């Protein structure tokens, strides 16, 4: 019998979850009128709108791609910091097309998950130096991506529920 792993520590699970996240975001945003995509939330979500979430996920993925690639380009890479807490300013998303944003995120995510397929168990333990967290493994970076996806997919669902109630 195999030991039970901590949530998000199984590479096969992470690859699958990461691969499905962009499609789930597309399903949540598909068909929303522009006015609802741009409607700002309330409470915890007051600085966000649905389009800002999509732009944020795309922008953060750009940084995650560079981090994952770095593990394969150097023996002990120094990772750049990816600000997963940055809230896009309105000028960063108001003119954006949601289909283009989601398509780019899906493209970037496919690239990221492609890099993670076929890795040996030892590859997941490759180490890099993060500017704030110190030494991190590829598994820890993949888990951070997964947790970030969950946070914003949950946020998008919560905001959709709120939009439905406030129509």
NORMO-V134169 format. One record per backbone hydrogen bond with DSSP energy under -0.5 kcal/mol. CO is the residue of the C=O (numbers start at 1). NH is the residue of the N-H. If there is no record, write none. Layout:
BEGIN
co = (CO;CO)
nh = (NH;NH)
END
This chain:
BEGIN
co = (6;9;10;11;12;13;14;15;16;17;18;20;21;22;23;24;25;26;29;33;33;34;36;37;42;43;45;45;48;49;50;51;52;53;54;55;56;57;58;59;60;61;62;63;64;65;66;67;68;68;69;69;70;70;77;77;79;81;82;83;86;89;89;90;90;93;96;97;98;99;100;101;102;103;104;105;106;107;108;109;110;111;112;113;114;116;120;120;121;122;123;124;126;128;128;129;130;134;136;137;138;139;140;141;142;143;144;145;146;147;148;149;150;151;152;153;154;155;156;157;158;159;160;161;162;164)
nh = (9;11;14;15;16;17;18;19;20;21;22;24;25;26;27;28;29;30;32;36;37;38;50;51;45;46;41;48;41;53;54;55;56;57;58;59;60;61;62;63;64;65;66;67;68;69;70;71;71;72;72;73;73;74;79;129;131;83;84;86;88;92;93;93;94;96;98;101;102;103;104;105;106;107;108;109;110;111;112;113;114;115;116;117;117;119;123;124;125;125;126;139;138;130;136;79;134;130;128;141;142;143;144;145;146;147;148;149;150;151;152;153;154;155;156;157;158;159;160;161;162;163;164;165;166;167)
END
